[in-house]
Amino acid sequence: MQDPTVDSIYVQVNGQSHTCAPGTLLPAFLTSLGLNPRLVAVEYNGEILHRQLWETTCLRSNDRLEIVTIVGGG
């Protein structure tokens, strides 16, 4: 459980530090980064996170995300 006096937490995204509010859900965080959640794949703390778990994944301090953008081509 997050300390209610904490205004923001730090998470690592592709090796860079970012902040967000405690309890931020993953899709909202992705959107805040300017990403379309439908067009990315996410590794969460070293594990590929299945999309059906995104809506219930609350970010915690020191979480590590690797985000890959899906690009179409031909």
PyMOL Python script that loads the backbone (N, CA, C, O; Angstrom):
from pymol import cmd

cmd.read_pdbstr("""\
ATOM      1  N   MET A   1       0.844  -1.184   0.000  1.00  0.00           N
ATOM      2  CA  MET A   1       0.000   0.000   0.000  1.00  0.00           C
ATOM      3  C   MET A   1       0.886   1.242   0.000  1.00  0.00           C
ATOM      4  O   MET A   1       1.898   1.294   0.699  1.00  0.00           O
ATOM      5  N   GLN A   2       0.498   2.231  -0.783  1.00  0.00           N
ATOM      6  CA  GLN A   2       1.283   3.453  -0.900  1.00  0.00           C
ATOM      7  C   GLN A   2       1.037   4.369   0.289  1.00  0.00           C
ATOM      8  O   GLN A   2      -0.061   4.400   0.844  1.00  0.00           O
ATOM      9  N   ASP A   3       2.058   5.106   0.672  1.00  0.00           N
ATOM     10  CA  ASP A   3       1.965   6.128   1.701  1.00  0.00           C
ATOM     11  C   ASP A   3       1.110   7.268   1.167  1.00  0.00           C
ATOM     12  O   ASP A   3       1.442   7.835   0.126  1.00  0.00           O
ATOM     13  N   PRO A   4       0.004   7.631   1.851  1.00  0.00           N
ATOM     14  CA  PRO A   4      -0.869   8.680   1.315  1.00  0.00           C
ATOM     15  C   PRO A   4      -0.212  10.059   1.259  1.00  0.00           C
ATOM     16  O   PRO A   4      -0.738  10.960   0.606  1.00  0.00           O
ATOM     17  N   THR A   5       0.914  10.238   1.923  1.00  0.00           N
ATOM     18  CA  THR A   5       1.597  11.530   1.884  1.00  0.00           C
ATOM     19  C   THR A   5       2.516  11.653   0.671  1.00  0.00           C
ATOM     20  O   THR A   5       3.054  12.731   0.417  1.00  0.00           O
ATOM     21  N   VAL A   6       2.702  10.579  -0.075  1.00  0.00           N
ATOM     22  CA  VAL A   6       3.575  10.599  -1.243  1.00  0.00           C
ATOM     23  C   VAL A   6       2.793  11.104  -2.451  1.00  0.00           C
ATOM     24  O   VAL A   6       1.758  10.543  -2.811  1.00  0.00           O
ATOM     25  N   ASP A   7       3.300  12.177  -3.077  1.00  0.00           N
ATOM     26  CA  ASP A   7       2.622  12.772  -4.225  1.00  0.00           C
ATOM     27  C   ASP A   7       2.942  12.067  -5.528  1.00  0.00           C
ATOM     28  O   ASP A   7       2.110  12.041  -6.435  1.00  0.00           O
ATOM     29  N   SER A   8       4.137  11.493  -5.638  1.00  0.00           N
ATOM     30  CA  SER A   8       4.511  10.812  -6.868  1.00  0.00           C
ATOM     31  C   SER A   8       5.502   9.702  -6.557  1.00  0.00           C
ATOM     32  O   SER A   8       6.187   9.703  -5.535  1.00  0.00           O
ATOM     33  N   ILE A   9       5.545   8.759  -7.484  1.00  0.00           N
ATOM     34  CA  ILE A   9       6.484   7.642  -7.382  1.00  0.00           C
ATOM     35  C   ILE A   9       7.373   7.653  -8.613  1.00  0.00           C
ATOM     36  O   ILE A   9       7.040   8.271  -9.625  1.00  0.00           O
ATOM     37  N   TYR A  10       8.491   6.976  -8.523  1.00  0.00           N
ATOM     38  CA  TYR A  10       9.417   6.869  -9.646  1.00  0.00           C
ATOM     39  C   TYR A  10       9.324   5.473 -10.248  1.00  0.00           C
ATOM     40  O   TYR A  10       9.305   4.474  -9.529  1.00  0.00           O
ATOM     41  N   VAL A  11       9.268   5.416 -11.572  1.00  0.00           N
ATOM     42  CA  VAL A  11       9.324   4.160 -12.305  1.00  0.00           C
ATOM     43  C   VAL A  11      10.366   4.309 -13.413  1.00  0.00           C
ATOM     44  O   VAL A  11      10.601   5.410 -13.911  1.00  0.00           O
ATOM     45  N   GLN A  12      10.978   3.206 -13.789  1.00  0.00           N
ATOM     46  CA  GLN A  12      11.952   3.198 -14.879  1.00  0.00           C
ATOM     47  C   GLN A  12      11.243   2.777 -16.157  1.00  0.00           C
ATOM     48  O   GLN A  12      10.576   1.743 -16.194  1.00  0.00           O
ATOM     49  N   VAL A  13      11.389   3.575 -17.199  1.00  0.00           N
ATOM     50  CA  VAL A  13      10.802   3.261 -18.503  1.00  0.00           C
ATOM     51  C   VAL A  13      11.927   3.257 -19.522  1.00  0.00           C
ATOM     52  O   VAL A  13      12.528   4.293 -19.806  1.00  0.00           O
ATOM     53  N   ASN A  14      12.205   2.085 -20.068  1.00  0.00           N
ATOM     54  CA  ASN A  14      13.288   1.931 -21.041  1.00  0.00           C
ATOM     55  C   ASN A  14      14.579   2.572 -20.527  1.00  0.00           C
ATOM     56  O   ASN A  14      15.308   3.221 -21.277  1.00  0.00           O
ATOM     57  N   GLY A  15      14.844   2.375 -19.235  1.00  0.00           N
ATOM     58  CA  GLY A  15      16.082   2.846 -18.622  1.00  0.00           C
ATOM     59  C   GLY A  15      16.073   4.283 -18.145  1.00  0.00           C
ATOM     60  O   GLY A  15      17.067   4.755 -17.595  1.00  0.00           O
ATOM     61  N   GLN A  16      14.955   4.998 -18.348  1.00  0.00           N
ATOM     62  CA  GLN A  16      14.867   6.399 -17.914  1.00  0.00           C
ATOM     63  C   GLN A  16      13.848   6.523 -16.788  1.00  0.00           C
ATOM     64  O   GLN A  16      12.822   5.843 -16.784  1.00  0.00           O
ATOM     65  N   SER A  17      14.145   7.398 -15.838  1.00  0.00           N
ATOM     66  CA  SER A  17      13.264   7.615 -14.700  1.00  0.00           C
ATOM     67  C   SER A  17      12.090   8.511 -15.076  1.00  0.00           C
ATOM     68  O   SER A  17      12.266   9.549 -15.714  1.00  0.00           O
ATOM     69  N   HIS A  18      10.889   8.098 -14.672  1.00  0.00           N
ATOM     70  CA  HIS A  18       9.663   8.882 -14.872  1.00  0.00           C
ATOM     71  C   HIS A  18       8.902   8.892 -13.550  1.00  0.00           C
ATOM     72  O   HIS A  18       9.117   8.038 -12.689  1.00  0.00           O
ATOM     73  N   THR A  19       8.021   9.858 -13.403  1.00  0.00           N
ATOM     74  CA  THR A  19       7.180   9.907 -12.212  1.00  0.00           C
ATOM     75  C   THR A  19       5.719   9.769 -12.605  1.00  0.00           C
ATOM     76  O   THR A  19       5.319  10.071 -13.729  1.00  0.00           O
ATOM     77  N   CYS A  20       4.936   9.303 -11.638  1.00  0.00           N
ATOM     78  CA  CYS A  20       3.488   9.242 -11.788  1.00  0.00           C
ATOM     79  C   CYS A  20       2.880   9.234 -10.394  1.00  0.00           C
ATOM     80  O   CYS A  20       3.589   9.084  -9.400  1.00  0.00           O
ATOM     81  N   ALA A  21       1.583   9.394 -10.328  1.00  0.00           N
ATOM     82  CA  ALA A  21       0.888   9.359  -9.046  1.00  0.00           C
ATOM     83  C   ALA A  21       0.826   7.918  -8.547  1.00  0.00           C
ATOM     84  O   ALA A  21       0.716   6.990  -9.347  1.00  0.00           O
ATOM     85  N   PRO A  22       0.895   7.726  -7.235  1.00  0.00           N
ATOM     86  CA  PRO A  22       0.725   6.373  -6.692  1.00  0.00           C
ATOM     87  C   PRO A  22      -0.616   5.793  -7.137  1.00  0.00           C
ATOM     88  O   PRO A  22      -1.625   6.499  -7.155  1.00  0.00           O
ATOM     89  N   GLY A  23      -0.629   4.520  -7.492  1.00  0.00           N
ATOM     90  CA  GLY A  23      -1.862   3.859  -7.897  1.00  0.00           C
ATOM     91  C   GLY A  23      -2.253   4.074  -9.345  1.00  0.00           C
ATOM     92  O   GLY A  23      -3.340   3.663  -9.753  1.00  0.00           O
ATOM     93  N   THR A  24      -1.386   4.714 -10.140  1.00  0.00           N
ATOM     94  CA  THR A  24      -1.689   4.929 -11.554  1.00  0.00           C
ATOM     95  C   THR A  24      -1.780   3.579 -12.263  1.00  0.00           C
ATOM     96  O   THR A  24      -0.902   2.729 -12.114  1.00  0.00           O
ATOM     97  N   LEU A  25      -2.841   3.395 -13.027  1.00  0.00           N
ATOM     98  CA  LEU A  25      -2.985   2.165 -13.804  1.00  0.00           C
ATOM     99  C   LEU A  25      -2.123   2.243 -15.055  1.00  0.00           C
ATOM    100  O   LEU A  25      -1.907   3.321 -15.611  1.00  0.00           O
ATOM    101  N   LEU A  26      -1.637   1.099 -15.486  1.00  0.00           N
ATOM    102  CA  LEU A  26      -0.725   1.044 -16.619  1.00  0.00           C
ATOM    103  C   LEU A  26      -1.262   1.746 -17.871  1.00  0.00           C
ATOM    104  O   LEU A  26      -0.523   2.537 -18.459  1.00  0.00           O
ATOM    105  N   PRO A  27      -2.504   1.506 -18.315  1.00  0.00           N
ATOM    106  CA  PRO A  27      -2.963   2.198 -19.537  1.00  0.00           C
ATOM    107  C   PRO A  27      -2.936   3.719 -19.409  1.00  0.00           C
ATOM    108  O   PRO A  27      -2.594   4.407 -20.371  1.00  0.00           O
ATOM    109  N   ALA A  28      -3.286   4.253 -18.251  1.00  0.00           N
ATOM    110  CA  ALA A  28      -3.250   5.699 -18.041  1.00  0.00           C
ATOM    111  C   ALA A  28      -1.822   6.219 -18.103  1.00  0.00           C
ATOM    112  O   ALA A  28      -1.574   7.298 -18.640  1.00  0.00           O
ATOM    113  N   PHE A  29      -0.883   5.456 -17.556  1.00  0.00           N
ATOM    114  CA  PHE A  29       0.519   5.859 -17.592  1.00  0.00           C
ATOM    115  C   PHE A  29       1.033   5.875 -19.028  1.00  0.00           C
ATOM    116  O   PHE A  29       1.723   6.811 -19.432  1.00  0.00           O
ATOM    117  N   LEU A  30       0.700   4.845 -19.793  1.00  0.00           N
ATOM    118  CA  LEU A  30       1.130   4.795 -21.195  1.00  0.00           C
ATOM    119  C   LEU A  30       0.591   5.999 -21.963  1.00  0.00           C
ATOM    120  O   LEU A  30       1.308   6.614 -22.752  1.00  0.00           O
ATOM    121  N   THR A  31      -0.666   6.326 -21.727  1.00  0.00           N
ATOM    122  CA  THR A  31      -1.280   7.484 -22.383  1.00  0.00           C
ATOM    123  C   THR A  31      -0.565   8.769 -21.973  1.00  0.00           C
ATOM    124  O   THR A  31      -0.360   9.657 -22.800  1.00  0.00           O
ATOM    125  N   SER A  32      -0.185   8.870 -20.689  1.00  0.00           N
ATOM    126  CA  SER A  32       0.503  10.077 -20.219  1.00  0.00           C
ATOM    127  C   SER A  32       1.870  10.234 -20.885  1.00  0.00           C
ATOM    128  O   SER A  32       2.401  11.342 -20.963  1.00  0.00           O
ATOM    129  N   LEU A  33       2.434   9.129 -21.362  1.00  0.00           N
ATOM    130  CA  LEU A  33       3.710   9.181 -22.083  1.00  0.00           C
ATOM    131  C   LEU A  33       3.513   9.497 -23.569  1.00  0.00           C
ATOM    132  O   LEU A  33       4.483   9.591 -24.321  1.00  0.00           O
ATOM    133  N   GLY A  34       2.258   9.659 -23.985  1.00  0.00           N
ATOM    134  CA  GLY A  34       1.965   9.953 -25.384  1.00  0.00           C
ATOM    135  C   GLY A  34       1.887   8.711 -26.245  1.00  0.00           C
ATOM    136  O   GLY A  34       1.966   8.798 -27.471  1.00  0.00           O
ATOM    137  N   LEU A  35       1.730   7.551 -25.615  1.00  0.00           N
ATOM    138  CA  LEU A  35       1.667   6.283 -26.348  1.00  0.00           C
ATOM    139  C   LEU A  35       0.227   5.807 -26.471  1.00  0.00           C
ATOM    140  O   LEU A  35      -0.604   6.065 -25.599  1.00  0.00           O
ATOM    141  N   ASN A  36      -0.054   5.115 -27.558  1.00  0.00           N
ATOM    142  CA  ASN A  36      -1.352   4.470 -27.727  1.00  0.00           C
ATOM    143  C   ASN A  36      -1.230   3.067 -27.142  1.00  0.00           C
ATOM    144  O   ASN A  36      -0.500   2.244 -27.694  1.00  0.00           O
ATOM    145  N   PRO A  37      -1.925   2.765 -26.035  1.00  0.00           N
ATOM    146  CA  PRO A  37      -1.789   1.452 -25.407  1.00  0.00           C
ATOM    147  C   PRO A  37      -2.069   0.277 -26.347  1.00  0.00           C
ATOM    148  O   PRO A  37      -1.573  -0.827 -26.117  1.00  0.00           O
ATOM    149  N   ARG A  38      -2.846   0.499 -27.386  1.00  0.00           N
ATOM    150  CA  ARG A  38      -3.147  -0.589 -28.321  1.00  0.00           C
ATOM    151  C   ARG A  38      -1.969  -0.912 -29.234  1.00  0.00           C
ATOM    152  O   ARG A  38      -1.960  -1.956 -29.887  1.00  0.00           O
ATOM    153  N   LEU A  39      -0.970  -0.019 -29.285  1.00  0.00           N
ATOM    154  CA  LEU A  39       0.133  -0.198 -30.231  1.00  0.00           C
ATOM    155  C   LEU A  39       1.478  -0.444 -29.551  1.00  0.00           C
ATOM    156  O   LEU A  39       2.528  -0.216 -30.153  1.00  0.00           O
ATOM    157  N   VAL A  40       1.453  -0.907 -28.305  1.00  0.00           N
ATOM    158  CA  VAL A  40       2.705  -1.182 -27.608  1.00  0.00           C
ATOM    159  C   VAL A  40       2.649  -2.552 -26.937  1.00  0.00           C
ATOM    160  O   VAL A  40       1.575  -3.096 -26.679  1.00  0.00           O
ATOM    161  N   ALA A  41       3.826  -3.087 -26.665  1.00  0.00           N
ATOM    162  CA  ALA A  41       3.988  -4.282 -25.839  1.00  0.00           C
ATOM    163  C   ALA A  41       4.775  -3.845 -24.615  1.00  0.00           C
ATOM    164  O   ALA A  41       5.652  -2.985 -24.708  1.00  0.00           O
ATOM    165  N   VAL A  42       4.459  -4.442 -23.456  1.00  0.00           N
ATOM    166  CA  VAL A  42       5.070  -4.006 -22.213  1.00  0.00           C
ATOM    167  C   VAL A  42       5.686  -5.186 -21.462  1.00  0.00           C
ATOM    168  O   VAL A  42       5.054  -6.220 -21.245  1.00  0.00           O
ATOM    169  N   GLU A  43       6.949  -4.986 -21.077  1.00  0.00           N
ATOM    170  CA  GLU A  43       7.605  -5.893 -20.139  1.00  0.00           C
ATOM    171  C   GLU A  43       7.577  -5.186 -18.790  1.00  0.00           C
ATOM    172  O   GLU A  43       8.032  -4.048 -18.670  1.00  0.00           O
ATOM    173  N   TYR A  44       7.045  -5.855 -17.782  1.00  0.00           N
ATOM    174  CA  TYR A  44       6.838  -5.268 -16.459  1.00  0.00           C
ATOM    175  C   TYR A  44       7.690  -6.027 -15.451  1.00  0.00           C
ATOM    176  O   TYR A  44       7.438  -7.197 -15.163  1.00  0.00           O
ATOM    177  N   ASN A  45       8.695  -5.353 -14.924  1.00  0.00           N
ATOM    178  CA  ASN A  45       9.612  -5.971 -13.955  1.00  0.00           C
ATOM    179  C   ASN A  45      10.182  -7.296 -14.463  1.00  0.00           C
ATOM    180  O   ASN A  45      10.258  -8.283 -13.730  1.00  0.00           O
ATOM    181  N   GLY A  46      10.579  -7.290 -15.732  1.00  0.00           N
ATOM    182  CA  GLY A  46      11.251  -8.452 -16.305  1.00  0.00           C
ATOM    183  C   GLY A  46      10.353  -9.513 -16.908  1.00  0.00           C
ATOM    184  O   GLY A  46      10.850 -10.524 -17.404  1.00  0.00           O
ATOM    185  N   GLU A  47       9.047  -9.313 -16.879  1.00  0.00           N
ATOM    186  CA  GLU A  47       8.098 -10.291 -17.423  1.00  0.00           C
ATOM    187  C   GLU A  47       7.195  -9.609 -18.448  1.00  0.00           C
ATOM    188  O   GLU A  47       6.742  -8.484 -18.235  1.00  0.00           O
ATOM    189  N   ILE A  48       6.938 -10.297 -19.561  1.00  0.00           N
ATOM    190  CA  ILE A  48       5.963  -9.774 -20.520  1.00  0.00           C
ATOM    191  C   ILE A  48       4.607  -9.749 -19.818  1.00  0.00           C
ATOM    192  O   ILE A  48       4.167 -10.761 -19.272  1.00  0.00           O
ATOM    193  N   LEU A  49       3.954  -8.604 -19.832  1.00  0.00           N
ATOM    194  CA  LEU A  49       2.664  -8.449 -19.162  1.00  0.00           C
ATOM    195  C   LEU A  49       1.549  -8.618 -20.180  1.00  0.00           C
ATOM    196  O   LEU A  49       1.429  -7.838 -21.125  1.00  0.00           O
ATOM    197  N   HIS A  50       0.735  -9.646 -19.976  1.00  0.00           N
ATOM    198  CA  HIS A  50      -0.379  -9.896 -20.891  1.00  0.00           C
ATOM    199  C   HIS A  50      -1.374  -8.748 -20.831  1.00  0.00           C
ATOM    200  O   HIS A  50      -1.679  -8.222 -19.761  1.00  0.00           O
ATOM    201  N   ARG A  51      -1.862  -8.379 -21.979  1.00  0.00           N
ATOM    202  CA  ARG A  51      -2.735  -7.223 -22.113  1.00  0.00           C
ATOM    203  C   ARG A  51      -3.968  -7.291 -21.201  1.00  0.00           C
ATOM    204  O   ARG A  51      -4.435  -6.253 -20.731  1.00  0.00           O
ATOM    205  N   GLN A  52      -4.494  -8.471 -20.945  1.00  0.00           N
ATOM    206  CA  GLN A  52      -5.693  -8.570 -20.106  1.00  0.00           C
ATOM    207  C   GLN A  52      -5.420  -8.174 -18.650  1.00  0.00           C
ATOM    208  O   GLN A  52      -6.359  -7.961 -17.883  1.00  0.00           O
ATOM    209  N   LEU A  53      -4.148  -8.075 -18.267  1.00  0.00           N
ATOM    210  CA  LEU A  53      -3.795  -7.660 -16.908  1.00  0.00           C
ATOM    211  C   LEU A  53      -3.532  -6.162 -16.773  1.00  0.00           C
ATOM    212  O   LEU A  53      -3.398  -5.653 -15.660  1.00  0.00           O
ATOM    213  N   TRP A  54      -3.458  -5.465 -17.884  1.00  0.00           N
ATOM    214  CA  TRP A  54      -3.098  -4.045 -17.854  1.00  0.00           C
ATOM    215  C   TRP A  54      -4.067  -3.217 -17.026  1.00  0.00           C
ATOM    216  O   TRP A  54      -3.632  -2.365 -16.252  1.00  0.00           O
ATOM    217  N   GLU A  55      -5.367  -3.443 -17.167  1.00  0.00           N
ATOM    218  CA  GLU A  55      -6.375  -2.617 -16.484  1.00  0.00           C
ATOM    219  C   GLU A  55      -6.338  -2.771 -14.971  1.00  0.00           C
ATOM    220  O   GLU A  55      -6.904  -1.943 -14.259  1.00  0.00           O
ATOM    221  N   THR A  56      -5.685  -3.811 -14.465  1.00  0.00           N
ATOM    222  CA  THR A  56      -5.609  -4.025 -13.019  1.00  0.00           C
ATOM    223  C   THR A  56      -4.192  -3.851 -12.488  1.00  0.00           C
ATOM    224  O   THR A  56      -3.941  -4.091 -11.306  1.00  0.00           O
ATOM    225  N   THR A  57      -3.261  -3.436 -13.350  1.00  0.00           N
ATOM    226  CA  THR A  57      -1.872  -3.259 -12.924  1.00  0.00           C
ATOM    227  C   THR A  57      -1.642  -1.818 -12.486  1.00  0.00           C
ATOM    228  O   THR A  57      -1.614  -0.897 -13.303  1.00  0.00           O
ATOM    229  N   CYS A  58      -1.478  -1.643 -11.164  1.00  0.00           N
ATOM    230  CA  CYS A  58      -1.169  -0.334 -10.586  1.00  0.00           C
ATOM    231  C   CYS A  58       0.346  -0.224 -10.468  1.00  0.00           C
ATOM    232  O   CYS A  58       1.000  -1.125  -9.943  1.00  0.00           O
ATOM    233  N   LEU A  59       0.892   0.865 -10.951  1.00  0.00           N
ATOM    234  CA  LEU A  59       2.328   1.065 -10.877  1.00  0.00           C
ATOM    235  C   LEU A  59       2.747   1.354  -9.443  1.00  0.00           C
ATOM    236  O   LEU A  59       2.056   2.051  -8.699  1.00  0.00           O
ATOM    237  N   ARG A  60       3.903   0.795  -9.075  1.00  0.00           N
ATOM    238  CA  ARG A  60       4.471   0.984  -7.742  1.00  0.00           C
ATOM    239  C   ARG A  60       5.858   1.584  -7.889  1.00  0.00           C
ATOM    240  O   ARG A  60       6.492   1.481  -8.939  1.00  0.00           O
ATOM    241  N   SER A  61       6.307   2.201  -6.833  1.00  0.00           N
ATOM    242  CA  SER A  61       7.624   2.819  -6.830  1.00  0.00           C
ATOM    243  C   SER A  61       8.686   1.804  -7.218  1.00  0.00           C
ATOM    244  O   SER A  61       8.683   0.674  -6.728  1.00  0.00           O
ATOM    245  N   ASN A  62       9.588   2.206  -8.094  1.00  0.00           N
ATOM    246  CA  ASN A  62      10.712   1.408  -8.576  1.00  0.00           C
ATOM    247  C   ASN A  62      10.336   0.279  -9.528  1.00  0.00           C
ATOM    248  O   ASN A  62      11.162  -0.594  -9.795  1.00  0.00           O
ATOM    249  N   ASP A  63       9.104   0.275 -10.050  1.00  0.00           N
ATOM    250  CA  ASP A  63       8.769  -0.679 -11.105  1.00  0.00           C
ATOM    251  C   ASP A  63       9.647  -0.382 -12.318  1.00  0.00           C
ATOM    252  O   ASP A  63      10.057   0.757 -12.542  1.00  0.00           O
ATOM    253  N   ARG A  64       9.926  -1.431 -13.096  1.00  0.00           N
ATOM    254  CA  ARG A  64      10.726  -1.283 -14.317  1.00  0.00           C
ATOM    255  C   ARG A  64       9.880  -1.708 -15.513  1.00  0.00           C
ATOM    256  O   ARG A  64       9.374  -2.829 -15.562  1.00  0.00           O
ATOM    257  N   LEU A  65       9.735  -0.803 -16.472  1.00  0.00           N
ATOM    258  CA  LEU A  65       8.973  -1.087 -17.684  1.00  0.00           C
ATOM    259  C   LEU A  65       9.890  -1.003 -18.894  1.00  0.00           C
ATOM    260  O   LEU A  65      10.714  -0.095 -19.003  1.00  0.00           O
ATOM    261  N   GLU A  66       9.739  -1.942 -19.783  1.00  0.00           N
ATOM    262  CA  GLU A  66      10.345  -1.859 -21.111  1.00  0.00           C
ATOM    263  C   GLU A  66       9.170  -1.814 -22.070  1.00  0.00           C
ATOM    264  O   GLU A  66       8.351  -2.733 -22.105  1.00  0.00           O
ATOM    265  N   ILE A  67       9.091  -0.751 -22.842  1.00  0.00           N
ATOM    266  CA  ILE A  67       7.947  -0.545 -23.734  1.00  0.00           C
ATOM    267  C   ILE A  67       8.457  -0.549 -25.171  1.00  0.00           C
ATOM    268  O   ILE A  67       9.392   0.169 -25.527  1.00  0.00           O
ATOM    269  N   VAL A  68       7.810  -1.383 -25.980  1.00  0.00           N
ATOM    270  CA  VAL A  68       8.174  -1.498 -27.387  1.00  0.00           C
ATOM    271  C   VAL A  68       6.958  -1.093 -28.211  1.00  0.00           C
ATOM    272  O   VAL A  68       5.855  -1.598 -28.001  1.00  0.00           O
ATOM    273  N   THR A  69       7.171  -0.183 -29.145  1.00  0.00           N
ATOM    274  CA  THR A  69       6.102   0.256 -30.028  1.00  0.00           C
ATOM    275  C   THR A  69       5.995  -0.716 -31.204  1.00  0.00           C
ATOM    276  O   THR A  69       6.996  -1.092 -31.813  1.00  0.00           O
ATOM    277  N   ILE A  70       4.781  -1.103 -31.501  1.00  0.00           N
ATOM    278  CA  ILE A  70       4.520  -2.006 -32.619  1.00  0.00           C
ATOM    279  C   ILE A  70       4.455  -1.168 -33.893  1.00  0.00           C
ATOM    280  O   ILE A  70       3.687  -0.210 -33.977  1.00  0.00           O
ATOM    281  N   VAL A  71       5.257  -1.532 -34.871  1.00  0.00           N
ATOM    282  CA  VAL A  71       5.311  -0.789 -36.129  1.00  0.00           C
ATOM    283  C   VAL A  71       4.953  -1.733 -37.267  1.00  0.00           C
ATOM    284  O   VAL A  71       5.533  -2.811 -37.395  1.00  0.00           O
ATOM    285  N   GLY A  72       3.999  -1.325 -38.087  1.00  0.00           N
ATOM    286  CA  GLY A  72       3.636  -2.109 -39.259  1.00  0.00           C
ATOM    287  C   GLY A  72       4.538  -1.750 -40.425  1.00  0.00           C
ATOM    288  O   GLY A  72       5.098  -0.655 -40.479  1.00  0.00           O
ATOM    289  N   GLY A  73       4.667  -2.645 -41.318  1.00  0.00           N
ATOM    290  CA  GLY A  73       5.501  -2.344 -42.485  1.00  0.00           C
ATOM    291  C   GLY A  73       5.240  -3.335 -43.594  1.00  0.00           C
ATOM    292  O   GLY A  73       4.425  -4.249 -43.464  1.00  0.00           O
ATOM    293  N   GLY A  74       5.921  -3.141 -44.645  1.00  0.00           N
ATOM    294  CA  GLY A  74       5.697  -4.059 -45.744  1.00  0.00           C
ATOM    295  C   GLY A  74       6.814  -4.002 -46.742  1.00  0.00           C
ATOM    296  O   GLY A  74       6.785  -4.719 -47.742  1.00  0.00           O
TER     297      GLY A  74
END
""", "prot")
cmd.dss("prot")
cmd.show_as("cartoon", "prot")
cmd.util.cbc("prot")
cmd.orient("prot")
